[in-house]
Amino acid sequence: METEQQMKDTLQLHIDTLSEQLHGLSRDIWIRPELGGEETFAHDRLLRFFSQEDRGWTVQSRYKLPTAFRATWGPAGGGSGCEPVLNVGFLCEYDALPGIGHACGHNLIAEVGAAAAAGLRAAVEKHSQQLPVPVKVTVLGTPAEENTGGKIDLMQAGAFDDLDLVFMAHPTQQDVSFLPGVALEVVSVKYHGKPSHAGAYPWEGVNALDAAVLAYNNISVLRQQMKVEWRLHGIITHGGEKPNIIPAYTELEFYLRTPLVKDLRDLKGKAEACFRAAAVATGCQVEIIYPSHAYSNILPNATLSSLYEKNGKALEIQFAEQPENFSGSTDFGNVSFILPGIHPFFYIGTDAFNHTKEYTEAAGAETAQLFTLRTAKTLAMTAVDVVCCPDLLRKVREDFGLAKLKQEK
């Protein structure tokens, strides 16, 4: 217990000494918002932070994806030298939203990941002789969370293979140690008809807009028969060219969300029946395409959540009660099915909702810094608990296995 508290004191002090650099990091990313897959400035800015931190970080730019990165430190600690290395991972997101910039606060996610990793590194370095196992600290920059699921691409490329634990935190309206998120699938529906003059001889055409409208209405009717916690929402992204031309091509995009990833199969089947029925009714051809990765719900880890709350309360975080419903989605859900981890949510000083202009302003405000750095300290302190206690690590891994087994039934 003494070593743990000493390490926690060390990491808090170190994060405090970096506060100006960390604020500058998140502010720079906030000022230069970039869409998923295009985050070249954020990528370079984060690499510069770890290079300037100058404590032996090994930095890899464009790691497996054009705007992903990896920074590693260690290993250090352990007794006999034959214990397996415990590799603790922290994730940084930094993509923005079209039109409204960092309205989901991913600049602050980047700051939390960088701060927590730097704090844990300082604690491990100073107290390495007291650690039961050698510890390595890894930071992964994970782009494109908002659109294509960069973490899933990185998973498939093996970027998470050598990690043992993974930590990140996401800004929202309150402090909560765990929210399950929901599974998400994006579907693009394309109808192909036949053009014709809409005034002179419309009977020669096959109206793809009629198919799109029917599909939209079919989905609206389907909602009455959907489970309460399911979500299915979308738009017509292309509806034709001119009013006097029977539309030969239309396109819709829908999001399908369910509490558990296994429920997506049922919802996809129902939605696809709606899309195909519209094609049959109008004589159009239909393409149903899933252009990006499906996002899984987040697996809980009771031990990590409990540790996070304990450490957060020591820093005067007031945790809210678990909400009954939460419909957000993240590609961290997929990561949570392959590694034990935690993805808490944190308050940044505003009641504004994510994905609004008001939240964009809050994510760039100095007010958010107290809450952001406090969250980074709490994540790093939670990591300290686990690296100092092999029994806790075993419990974390047991929780992971049980949660995964329960979800797959």
KEKE-3310 file (N, C-alpha, C; in steps of 0.2 Angstrom, whole numbers, plus 5000, padded with zeros to 4 digits):
npx = (5004:5010:5019:5011:5004:5014:5018:5007:5007:5018:5015:5004:5010:5019:5011:5005:5016:5017:5006:5004:5010:5002:4989:4992:4994:4981:4974:4980:4976:4963:4961:4964:4955:4952:4946:4942:4955:4962:4970:4983:4990:4987:4992:5006:5008:5006:5016:5027:5025:5028:5041:5047:5044:5054:5059:5064:5055:5050:5046:5034:5030:5015:5010:5005:4993:4990:4988:4990:4999:5012:5019:5031:5038:5050:5053:5052:5057:5052:5057:5066:5069:5064:5050:5035:5033:5022:5012:5005:4992:4988:4975:4974:4962:4958:4951:4940:4923:4913:4910:4908:4919:4928:4917:4915:4925:4937:4950:4953:4952:4964:4973:4971:4975:4989:4993:4990:4998:5011:5011:5010:5022:5032:5030:5032:5046:5052:5049:5053:5060:5052:5042:5032:5032:5040:5036:5029:5025:5013:5007:4994:4990:4974:4966:4951:4939:4926:4921:4926:4931:4945:4952:4948:4954:4967:4967:4965:4977:4986:4990:4986:4991:5001:4998:4992:4983:4971:4967:4957:4948:4932:4925:4910:4894:4894:4903:4906:4910:4908:4899:4889:4888:4882:4880:4884:4880:4883:4874:4873:4862:4858:4849:4845:4837:4828:4831:4820:4809:4800:4789:4785:4785:4784:4781:4790:4801:4810:4808:4819:4819:4806:4808:4818:4810:4800:4807:4812:4800:4796:4805:4801:4789:4793:4798:4788:4788:4800:4812:4812:4824:4832:4839:4836:4840:4841:4846:4841:4853:4856:4845:4841:4842:4836:4819:4812:4817:4815:4821:4836:4845:4847:4851:4853:4858:4859:4860:4861:4858:4860:4859:4867:4880:4877:4863:4862:4862:4848:4842:4847:4843:4829:4829:4835:4825:4816:4822:4824:4811:4806:4813:4808:4794:4795:4802:4816:4833:4843:4857:4864:4875:4888:4898:4908:4917:4908:4903:4906:4897:4902:4912:4909:4921:4921:4931:4940:4932:4928:4940:4943:4933:4936:4949:4945:4936:4945:4951:4941:4931:4914:4904:4891:4875:4872:4866:4850:4848:4859:4865:4876:4890:4906:4922:4930:4923:4925:4938:4937:4933:4944:4953:4956:4950:4946:4934:4930:4918:4919:4916:4917:4914:4903:4885:4881:4877:4886:4892:4887:4888:4890:4896:4908:4914:4916:4925:4937:4939:4948:4942:4939:4951:4955:4946:4949:4963:4962:4955:4964:4974:4967:4965:4978:4981:4973:4979:4991:4987:4984:4996:5004:4999:4997:4986:4975:4977:4974:4961:4955:4957:4950:4937:4936:4936:4924:4914:4915:4911:4898:4892:4893:4884)
npy = (4994:5006:5008:5009:5021:5030:5030:5035:5048:5052:5052:5061:5073:5074:5075:5087:5095:5095:5102:5114:5111:5100:5106:5115:5105:5099:5110:5115:5104:5106:5118:5115:5106:5090:5078:5061:5049:5059:5066:5073:5084:5083:5070:5073:5082:5076:5066:5075:5080:5068:5066:5077:5076:5067:5056:5044:5038:5028:5031:5029:5034:5035:5023:5008:5013:5028:5039:5035:5032:5026:5025:5020:5015:5008:4991:4992:4988:4974:4959:4946:4946:4937:4937:4939:4953:4967:4975:4990:4999:5015:5025:5037:5047:5058:5063:5074:5081:5084:5100:5105:5104:5099:5093:5082:5082:5075:5080:5082:5069:5064:5072:5067:5053:5055:5062:5053:5042:5048:5051:5038:5032:5040:5037:5023:5023:5030:5021:5008:4998:4993:4986:4972:4965:4968:4983:4990:5004:5009:5019:5022:5030:5032:5034:5041:5037:5042:5039:5028:5018:5017:5010:4997:4993:4994:4984:4973:4974:4970:4978:4979:4967:4964:4970:4971:4977:4990:5008:5022:5038:5047:5062:5069:5073:5071:5062:5046:5029:5018:5015:5006:5008:5005:4993:4996:4997:5003:5006:5007:5010:5008:5012:5008:5013:5018:5032:5045:5056:5066:5073:5071:5057:5048:5035:5027:5027:5020:5023:5027:5036:5034:5021:5024:5032:5024:5014:5022:5024:5011:5008:5017:5012:4999:5002:5002:4989:4986:4982:4991:4997:4997:5005:5014:5024:5036:5044:5051:5052:5055:5060:5061:5071:5082:5089:5086:5074:5057:5049:5040:5035:5033:5035:5030:5032:5023:5021:5007:5002:4992:4986:4975:4967:4955:4956:4964:4956:4952:4964:4969:4960:4962:4976:4975:4967:4977:4986:4978:4975:4988:4989:4978:4983:4994:4990:4992:4990:4985:4989:4984:4989:4988:4999:5001:4996:4986:4992:4986:4984:4990:4980:4977:4979:4975:4976:4985:4996:4998:5001:5013:5022:5022:5029:5040:5046:5050:5060:5069:5068:5068:5055:5051:5042:5027:5029:5024:5022:5022:5028:5030:5025:5017:5013:5007:4998:4986:4984:4981:4968:4960:4963:4966:4981:4999:5012:5025:5039:5057:5073:5090:5102:5108:5107:5105:5096:5082:5083:5096:5113:5120:5111:5110:5122:5121:5110:5116:5125:5133:5130:5116:5110:5107:5096:5087:5084:5079:5067:5060:5058:5050:5038:5034:5031:5021:5011:5010:5003:4990:4986:4985:4975:4958:4950:4958:4960:4947:4946:4956:4951:4939:4945:4950:4938:4932:4942:4942:4929:4929:4938:4932:4922)
npz = (5000:5004:4994:4983:4986:4986:4972:4966:4971:4965:4951:4951:4954:4943:4932:4935:4934:4920:4915:4908:4896:4892:4891:4881:4871:4869:4866:4854:4845:4846:4840:4827:4819:4812:4801:4802:4798:4792:4801:4801:4807:4821:4824:4821:4831:4843:4843:4844:4857:4865:4861:4866:4879:4883:4890:4887:4878:4865:4849:4836:4821:4810:4812:4807:4802:4792:4800:4813:4828:4839:4855:4866:4882:4893:4896:4915:4931:4942:4949:4949:4936:4927:4926:4917:4906:4910:4900:4899:4891:4884:4876:4863:4856:4842:4831:4823:4820:4805:4801:4814:4821:4836:4843:4851:4859:4857:4857:4870:4874:4868:4876:4889:4887:4884:4896:4906:4903:4903:4917:4923:4918:4924:4938:4938:4934:4944:4955:4952:4958:4968:4962:4958:4945:4929:4920:4906:4897:4885:4872:4861:4847:4840:4826:4817:4824:4824:4811:4803:4812:4817:4828:4826:4813:4817:4827:4818:4812:4821:4831:4845:4850:4859:4871:4888:4896:4894:4893:4892:4892:4890:4886:4893:4899:4913:4927:4925:4929:4920:4905:4895:4881:4864:4852:4835:4818:4801:4787:4769:4757:4740:4726:4710:4695:4681:4670:4664:4655:4666:4663:4650:4646:4658:4661:4655:4663:4678:4694:4705:4716:4721:4726:4737:4745:4749:4755:4766:4772:4775:4785:4795:4798:4803:4815:4825:4828:4834:4847:4862:4866:4854:4840:4825:4812:4799:4783:4767:4756:4743:4731:4718:4702:4694:4695:4683:4678:4679:4693:4692:4700:4718:4735:4752:4769:4784:4802:4812:4828:4843:4860:4862:4853:4847:4845:4833:4822:4821:4819:4808:4798:4798:4794:4781:4774:4773:4764:4753:4749:4745:4733:4726:4725:4716:4705:4705:4705:4719:4730:4745:4756:4768:4773:4783:4798:4810:4826:4842:4858:4874:4884:4902:4916:4931:4942:4937:4936:4949:4955:4948:4952:4966:4966:4959:4968:4978:4973:4973:4963:4959:4956:4945:4946:4938:4921:4915:4901:4887:4872:4864:4853:4851:4844:4854:4860:4853:4855:4869:4869:4866:4875:4893:4899:4902:4900:4905:4907:4908:4916:4909:4913:4908:4904:4891:4877:4869:4852:4848:4844:4856:4864:4857:4860:4874:4874:4871:4880:4894:4906:4905:4909:4922:4925:4915:4918:4930:4928:4920:4930:4938:4930:4928:4941:4944:4935:4942:4954:4949:4943:4954:4961:4960:4962:4960:4947:4942:4945:4937:4925:4926:4927:4914:4906:4911:4908:4894:4891:4895:4887:4875:4875)
capx = (5000:5014:5022:5006:5002:5020:5018:5001:5009:5023:5012:5000:5015:5022:5006:5004:5022:5016:4999:5004:5011:4996:4984:4994:4993:4974:4972:4982:4972:4956:4961:4965:4951:4953:4942:4945:4959:4966:4973:4990:4993:4986:4997:5013:5008:5006:5023:5031:5024:5031:5048:5049:5044:5061:5061:5066:5050:5052:5040:5034:5025:5011:5010:5000:4988:4993:4988:4990:5006:5014:5024:5032:5043:5051:5050:5056:5054:5052:5062:5071:5070:5061:5043:5033:5032:5015:5011:4999:4991:4983:4973:4972:4958:4960:4948:4934:4917:4912:4906:4908:4925:4929:4911:4915:4930:4943:4956:4953:4954:4971:4976:4970:4979:4995:4994:4990:5004:5017:5011:5012:5029:5036:5029:5036:5053:5055:5048:5053:5063:5047:5037:5032:5033:5042:5030:5030:5019:5012:5002:4992:4985:4969:4962:4945:4934:4919:4918:4927:4933:4952:4954:4947:4959:4973:4966:4966:4984:4990:4993:4985:4993:5006:4995:4989:4977:4970:4964:4955:4942:4929:4921:4903:4890:4895:4908:4903:4915:4906:4893:4890:4888:4878:4883:4883:4882:4881:4872:4872:4857:4858:4843:4846:4831:4829:4829:4815:4806:4795:4783:4782:4784:4786:4780:4797:4806:4809:4809:4823:4817:4801:4811:4821:4805:4797:4812:4812:4793:4796:4809:4797:4784:4796:4800:4783:4789:4807:4813:4812:4831:4835:4838:4837:4839:4845:4844:4842:4859:4855:4838:4839:4846:4831:4812:4809:4820:4814:4828:4838:4849:4846:4855:4851:4862:4856:4863:4858:4861:4857:4863:4873:4882:4873:4857:4863:4860:4841:4840:4850:4838:4823:4830:4836:4819:4812:4826:4823:4804:4805:4815:4803:4788:4796:4806:4823:4839:4846:4863:4865:4882:4891:4905:4913:4917:4903:4905:4903:4896:4908:4911:4911:4926:4919:4936:4943:4927:4928:4946:4943:4929:4939:4954:4942:4934:4951:4952:4935:4926:4908:4901:4884:4872:4872:4860:4847:4849:4865:4864:4882:4894:4913:4926:4933:4919:4928:4944:4935:4931:4950:4958:4953:4951:4941:4932:4925:4916:4921:4913:4922:4912:4897:4880:4880:4877:4891:4890:4884:4893:4891:4901:4914:4917:4918:4931:4943:4940:4952:4938:4940:4958:4954:4942:4953:4969:4960:4953:4971:4977:4963:4966:4985:4981:4970:4984:4996:4984:4984:5003:5007:4995:4996:4980:4971:4977:4971:4954:4954:4957:4944:4931:4936:4933:4917:4910:4915:4907:4891:4890:4893:4879)
capy = (5000:5012:5009:5012:5028:5034:5030:5039:5055:5054:5053:5067:5078:5074:5077:5094:5099:5095:5104:5119:5107:5096:5111:5117:5100:5098:5117:5115:5100:5109:5124:5112:5100:5086:5072:5054:5047:5065:5069:5073:5088:5080:5065:5076:5086:5071:5064:5080:5079:5062:5067:5083:5073:5066:5051:5037:5036:5026:5034:5026:5038:5032:5016:5003:5017:5034:5044:5032:5032:5021:5027:5015:5016:5003:4989:4993:4985:4967:4956:4941:4947:4932:4938:4942:4960:4969:4981:4994:5004:5021:5026:5044:5049:5065:5066:5079:5080:5089:5106:5108:5103:5094:5093:5076:5082:5070:5083:5080:5061:5064:5074:5062:5047:5057:5063:5047:5038:5051:5050:5031:5031:5044:5033:5017:5024:5031:5016:5002:4993:4990:4983:4964:4963:4973:4986:4994:5009:5010:5024:5021:5035:5028:5039:5039:5034:5045:5037:5021:5013:5016:5005:4990:4992:4993:4977:4968:4974:4967:4984:4977:4960:4963:4974:4967:4981:4996:5013:5028:5041:5051:5068:5069:5078:5068:5057:5039:5024:5014:5015:5000:5010:5001:4990:5000:4995:5008:5003:5011:5007:5011:5010:5009:5013:5020:5039:5046:5063:5065:5076:5069:5050:5045:5027:5024:5027:5016:5028:5026:5040:5030:5016:5027:5035:5018:5011:5026:5023:5004:5008:5020:5007:4994:5005:5000:4982:4985:4982:4998:4999:4997:5012:5013:5031:5038:5050:5050:5056:5057:5059:5063:5076:5087:5087:5084:5068:5052:5048:5033:5033:5036:5032:5031:5029:5022:5018:5002:5001:4988:4985:4970:4966:4949:4958:4967:4952:4952:4971:4969:4956:4966:4982:4973:4966:4984:4989:4974:4976:4994:4988:4974:4987:4999:4988:4995:4985:4987:4987:4985:4989:4989:5002:5002:4991:4986:4993:4982:4987:4989:4975:4979:4976:4977:4977:4991:5002:5000:5005:5020:5026:5023:5034:5047:5050:5052:5067:5073:5067:5066:5050:5050:5036:5024:5030:5018:5021:5026:5026:5031:5020:5018:5007:5004:4992:4980:4983:4978:4961:4957:4965:4970:4988:5003:5018:5030:5046:5063:5080:5095:5109:5110:5103:5105:5089:5081:5084:5102:5119:5122:5107:5112:5128:5119:5106:5120:5130:5132:5127:5109:5107:5104:5090:5083:5081:5075:5061:5057:5056:5044:5033:5032:5028:5014:5007:5008:4998:4984:4984:4984:4969:4953:4947:4963:4959:4941:4948:4960:4946:4935:4949:4951:4932:4931:4947:4940:4923:4931:4942:4927:4916)
capz = (5000:5004:4987:4978:4987:4983:4965:4965:4973:4960:4945:4951:4954:4936:4928:4937:4931:4913:4914:4903:4889:4890:4889:4874:4866:4867:4862:4847:4841:4845:4835:4820:4819:4806:4800:4803:4793:4790:4807:4801:4812:4828:4824:4822:4837:4849:4842:4847:4864:4868:4860:4871:4886:4884:4896:4884:4874:4858:4845:4829:4817:4805:4814:4804:4798:4790:4805:4819:4831:4844:4859:4871:4887:4897:4903:4920:4937:4943:4954:4947:4929:4923:4926:4910:4906:4910:4895:4900:4886:4884:4869:4861:4850:4840:4825:4824:4817:4800:4802:4821:4825:4841:4847:4855:4864:4856:4859:4877:4875:4867:4882:4895:4886:4885:4903:4910:4901:4906:4924:4925:4916:4930:4944:4937:4933:4951:4960:4949:4962:4972:4958:4957:4938:4925:4917:4900:4895:4878:4870:4854:4843:4836:4822:4814:4828:4822:4805:4800:4817:4817:4832:4823:4808:4821:4830:4813:4810:4827:4836:4852:4852:4865:4877:4893:4899:4890:4897:4889:4895:4885:4889:4892:4904:4920:4928:4926:4928:4915:4901:4890:4874:4860:4845:4829:4811:4796:4780:4763:4752:4733:4721:4703:4691:4674:4669:4658:4655:4670:4661:4643:4646:4664:4661:4652:4669:4684:4699:4711:4722:4724:4730:4743:4749:4751:4760:4772:4776:4778:4791:4800:4800:4807:4822:4830:4830:4836:4854:4864:4866:4847:4836:4817:4810:4793:4779:4760:4754:4736:4729:4711:4699:4693:4695:4677:4676:4684:4696:4690:4706:4724:4740:4759:4774:4790:4807:4816:4835:4848:4866:4862:4846:4844:4843:4827:4817:4820:4817:4801:4794:4797:4790:4774:4771:4771:4759:4747:4748:4741:4726:4722:4723:4711:4700:4705:4708:4726:4733:4752:4757:4775:4771:4788:4803:4815:4832:4847:4864:4878:4890:4908:4920:4938:4946:4935:4937:4956:4957:4945:4957:4972:4965:4957:4974:4982:4969:4973:4958:4961:4951:4944:4945:4931:4918:4912:4894:4884:4865:4861:4851:4850:4842:4860:4861:4849:4859:4875:4868:4866:4881:4899:4899:4905:4896:4909:4905:4912:4915:4908:4916:4904:4903:4884:4874:4863:4845:4847:4844:4863:4867:4854:4864:4880:4874:4870:4885:4899:4911:4905:4910:4929:4925:4911:4921:4936:4925:4918:4936:4940:4925:4930:4948:4943:4932:4948:4958:4945:4942:4960:4965:4955:4964:4957:4939:4941:4946:4931:4919:4927:4925:4907:4904:4913:4904:4887:4891:4896:4881:4869:4876)
cpx = (5004:5017:5017:5004:5008:5020:5012:5003:5014:5019:5007:5005:5018:5017:5005:5010:5021:5010:4999:5005:5005:4990:4986:4993:4986:4971:4974:4978:4965:4956:4961:4961:4952:4949:4945:4949:4963:4969:4980:4993:4992:4991:5004:5013:5009:5013:5028:5031:5028:5039:5051:5049:5051:5063:5061:5060:5052:5045:5040:5028:5021:5011:5004:4994:4992:4993:4988:4998:5006:5020:5025:5038:5044:5053:5055:5053:5055:5057:5067:5073:5067:5053:5041:5031:5024:5015:5005:4998:4986:4982:4972:4968:4959:4956:4942:4928:4916:4908:4907:4914:4925:4923:4910:4921:4936:4949:4958:4955:4961:4975:4976:4975:4987:4997:4995:4996:5010:5017:5013:5019:5033:5035:5033:5043:5056:5054:5049:5056:5057:5041:5037:5034:5036:5036:5033:5024:5019:5006:5001:4988:4981:4965:4955:4940:4927:4917:4920:4930:4941:4955:4953:4952:4965:4973:4968:4974:4989:4993:4992:4987:4997:5004:4992:4982:4977:4965:4963:4949:4939:4925:4914:4900:4891:4900:4904:4909:4914:4900:4894:4891:4883:4882:4880:4885:4879:4880:4871:4868:4857:4853:4845:4839:4833:4827:4824:4812:4800:4788:4780:4781:4787:4785:4786:4802:4805:4812:4813:4822:4811:4803:4814:4815:4801:4801:4812:4805:4793:4799:4805:4792:4787:4797:4795:4785:4796:4807:4814:4819:4835:4834:4840:4835:4844:4842:4844:4848:4860:4848:4836:4843:4841:4824:4809:4812:4818:4820:4830:4843:4847:4850:4853:4857:4859:4861:4859:4861:4857:4862:4869:4874:4879:4866:4857:4860:4852:4839:4842:4845:4832:4824:4831:4830:4815:4816:4824:4815:4802:4808:4810:4797:4789:4800:4813:4827:4841:4852:4863:4872:4884:4898:4910:4912:4910:4906:4902:4901:4902:4907:4913:4917:4925:4925:4939:4939:4927:4934:4946:4939:4932:4945:4951:4939:4939:4953:4946:4931:4920:4904:4894:4881:4872:4866:4857:4848:4855:4865:4871:4886:4901:4916:4930:4929:4922:4934:4943:4934:4938:4955:4954:4955:4945:4940:4928:4924:4918:4918:4918:4919:4906:4891:4878:4880:4883:4888:4886:4890:4895:4897:4908:4918:4920:4924:4937:4944:4945:4949:4939:4946:4958:4951:4946:4959:4967:4958:4959:4974:4973:4964:4973:4985:4978:4975:4989:4993:4985:4992:5006:5004:4993:4989:4974:4971:4974:4963:4951:4953:4951:4937:4930:4933:4926:4912:4909:4911:4900:4888:4889:4887:4873)
cpy = (5006:5014:5012:5019:5033:5035:5035:5046:5057:5056:5059:5073:5079:5077:5085:5098:5099:5099:5109:5116:5103:5100:5113:5112:5099:5105:5117:5110:5102:5114:5121:5106:5097:5080:5066:5052:5053:5069:5070:5078:5086:5074:5068:5079:5081:5068:5069:5080:5074:5063:5072:5080:5070:5061:5044:5034:5034:5027:5031:5030:5033:5024:5012:5007:5024:5039:5041:5032:5027:5024:5023:5017:5010:4996:4991:4990:4977:4965:4952:4942:4942:4932:4941:4949:4962:4975:4984:4999:5009:5023:5034:5044:5056:5067:5070:5077:5086:5094:5109:5106:5098:5095:5087:5076:5077:5074:5082:5073:5061:5066:5070:5056:5049:5058:5057:5042:5041:5050:5043:5030:5034:5039:5026:5018:5026:5026:5009:4996:4989:4986:4975:4962:4969:4976:4990:4998:5010:5015:5023:5027:5032:5033:5036:5035:5036:5042:5030:5016:5012:5010:4997:4988:4991:4986:4972:4968:4972:4972:4982:4971:4959:4967:4969:4971:4988:5001:5019:5031:5046:5056:5067:5074:5076:5063:5051:5034:5019:5015:5010:5002:5005:4999:4994:4997:5001:5004:5008:5007:5011:5008:5012:5008:5015:5027:5039:5053:5063:5068:5073:5061:5046:5038:5024:5023:5022:5021:5026:5030:5037:5025:5018:5029:5029:5014:5015:5025:5016:5004:5011:5016:5001:4996:5003:4993:4981:4985:4989:5001:4999:5004:5011:5020:5032:5043:5048:5055:5058:5055:5060:5069:5082:5085:5084:5077:5063:5049:5041:5031:5036:5032:5034:5029:5029:5019:5013:5001:4997:4987:4980:4968:4960:4951:4962:4963:4952:4959:4971:4965:4959:4972:4980:4970:4972:4986:4985:4975:4982:4993:4983:4978:4991:4996:4990:4989:4989:4984:4988:4984:4991:4992:5002:4996:4992:4988:4989:4986:4986:4984:4978:4976:4979:4979:4984:4997:5003:5003:5012:5024:5027:5029:5040:5050:5053:5059:5071:5073:5065:5061:5050:5043:5033:5025:5024:5016:5025:5023:5027:5025:5022:5012:5004:4998:4986:4979:4979:4970:4957:4958:4968:4977:4992:5009:5022:5036:5051:5069:5085:5102:5112:5105:5102:5097:5088:5082:5090:5107:5121:5118:5108:5117:5125:5114:5110:5125:5128:5129:5119:5106:5104:5097:5085:5080:5077:5068:5057:5054:5049:5038:5030:5029:5022:5009:5005:5003:4991:4982:4982:4977:4964:4950:4952:4961:4952:4942:4952:4955:4941:4939:4949:4944:4931:4936:4945:4934:4925:4934:4937:4922:4918)
cpz = (5000:4997:4982:4979:4985:4976:4963:4966:4967:4953:4945:4950:4946:4932:4929:4934:4923:4911:4908:4896:4887:4888:4882:4869:4864:4864:4855:4843:4841:4840:4828:4819:4812:4807:4801:4797:4790:4795:4807:4806:4819:4829:4825:4829:4843:4849:4845:4854:4867:4866:4865:4878:4888:4890:4893:4880:4867:4854:4838:4826:4812:4806:4812:4800:4797:4796:4812:4822:4837:4848:4865:4876:4891:4893:4909:4926:4937:4947:4951:4940:4924:4923:4919:4911:4906:4906:4896:4894:4887:4877:4869:4855:4848:4834:4827:4820:4811:4802:4809:4825:4830:4846:4851:4860:4863:4857:4866:4878:4873:4873:4888:4893:4887:4892:4907:4909:4904:4913:4926:4924:4922:4936:4943:4937:4940:4956:4957:4953:4967:4968:4957:4950:4934:4921:4911:4899:4888:4877:4862:4852:4839:4833:4820:4818:4826:4815:4803:4805:4816:4822:4829:4817:4812:4824:4824:4811:4815:4832:4843:4854:4858:4871:4882:4896:4894:4893:4892:4893:4890:4889:4888:4897:4911:4921:4929:4925:4922:4912:4896:4883:4870:4854:4839:4822:4806:4790:4775:4759:4746:4729:4714:4699:4684:4673:4663:4660:4660:4668:4654:4643:4652:4665:4658:4658:4674:4690:4705:4717:4725:4729:4737:4747:4753:4757:4767:4776:4779:4784:4797:4802:4805:4814:4827:4832:4833:4844:4856:4864:4859:4844:4829:4814:4804:4789:4771:4758:4747:4733:4722:4708:4698:4693:4689:4674:4681:4687:4695:4696:4712:4729:4747:4763:4781:4795:4811:4823:4839:4854:4865:4854:4843:4842:4836:4821:4815:4817:4809:4796:4793:4793:4782:4771:4769:4765:4752:4745:4743:4734:4722:4720:4717:4705:4699:4707:4714:4727:4740:4754:4765:4774:4776:4793:4808:4822:4837:4853:4868:4884:4896:4911:4927:4942:4944:4937:4945:4958:4954:4950:4963:4971:4963:4963:4978:4979:4969:4967:4961:4955:4951:4945:4938:4927:4915:4905:4892:4877:4861:4859:4850:4848:4848:4862:4859:4853:4866:4875:4867:4871:4887:4898:4902:4900:4899:4905:4910:4911:4914:4909:4912:4904:4896:4882:4869:4857:4844:4847:4851:4866:4864:4858:4870:4880:4873:4875:4891:4905:4911:4908:4917:4929:4920:4914:4927:4933:4923:4924:4938:4936:4927:4936:4948:4940:4938:4952:4955:4945:4948:4964:4960:4956:4960:4949:4938:4941:4940:4925:4920:4925:4918:4904:4905:4909:4897:4886:4891:4890:4875:4869:4872)
residu = (MET:GLU:THR:GLU:GLN:GLN:MET:LYS:ASP:THR:LEU:GLN:LEU:HIS:ILE:ASP:THR:LEU:SER:GLU:GLN:LEU:HIS:GLY:LEU:SER:ARG:ASP:ILE:TRP:ILE:ARG:PRO:GLU:LEU:GLY:GLY:GLU:GLU:THR:PHE:ALA:HIS:ASP:ARG:LEU:LEU:ARG:PHE:PHE:SER:GLN:GLU:ASP:ARG:GLY:TRP:THR:VAL:GLN:SER:ARG:TYR:LYS:LEU:PRO:THR:ALA:PHE:ARG:ALA:THR:TRP:GLY:PRO:ALA:GLY:GLY:GLY:SER:GLY:CYS:GLU:PRO:VAL:LEU:ASN:VAL:GLY:PHE:LEU:CYS:GLU:TYR:ASP:ALA:LEU:PRO:GLY:ILE:GLY:HIS:ALA:CYS:GLY:HIS:ASN:LEU:ILE:ALA:GLU:VAL:GLY:ALA:ALA:ALA:ALA:ALA:GLY:LEU:ARG:ALA:ALA:VAL:GLU:LYS:HIS:SER:GLN:GLN:LEU:PRO:VAL:PRO:VAL:LYS:VAL:THR:VAL:LEU:GLY:THR:PRO:ALA:GLU:GLU:ASN:THR:GLY:GLY:LYS:ILE:ASP:LEU:MET:GLN:ALA:GLY:ALA:PHE:ASP:ASP:LEU:ASP:LEU:VAL:PHE:MET:ALA:HIS:PRO:THR:GLN:GLN:ASP:VAL:SER:PHE:LEU:PRO:GLY:VAL:ALA:LEU:GLU:VAL:VAL:SER:VAL:LYS:TYR:HIS:GLY:LYS:PRO:SER:HIS:ALA:GLY:ALA:TYR:PRO:TRP:GLU:GLY:VAL:ASN:ALA:LEU:ASP:ALA:ALA:VAL:LEU:ALA:TYR:ASN:ASN:ILE:SER:VAL:LEU:ARG:GLN:GLN:MET:LYS:VAL:GLU:TRP:ARG:LEU:HIS:GLY:ILE:ILE:THR:HIS:GLY:GLY:GLU:LYS:PRO:ASN:ILE:ILE:PRO:ALA:TYR:THR:GLU:LEU:GLU:PHE:TYR:LEU:ARG:THR:PRO:LEU:VAL:LYS:ASP:LEU:ARG:ASP:LEU:LYS:GLY:LYS:ALA:GLU:ALA:CYS:PHE:ARG:ALA:ALA:ALA:VAL:ALA:THR:GLY:CYS:GLN:VAL:GLU:ILE:ILE:TYR:PRO:SER:HIS:ALA:TYR:SER:ASN:ILE:LEU:PRO:ASN:ALA:THR:LEU:SER:SER:LEU:TYR:GLU:LYS:ASN:GLY:LYS:ALA:LEU:GLU:ILE:GLN:PHE:ALA:GLU:GLN:PRO:GLU:ASN:PHE:SER:GLY:SER:THR:ASP:PHE:GLY:ASN:VAL:SER:PHE:ILE:LEU:PRO:GLY:ILE:HIS:PRO:PHE:PHE:TYR:ILE:GLY:THR:ASP:ALA:PHE:ASN:HIS:THR:LYS:GLU:TYR:THR:GLU:ALA:ALA:GLY:ALA:GLU:THR:ALA:GLN:LEU:PHE:THR:LEU:ARG:THR:ALA:LYS:THR:LEU:ALA:MET:THR:ALA:VAL:ASP:VAL:VAL:CYS:CYS:PRO:ASP:LEU:LEU:ARG:LYS:VAL:ARG:GLU:ASP:PHE:GLY:LEU:ALA:LYS:LEU:LYS:GLN:GLU:LYS)
# end
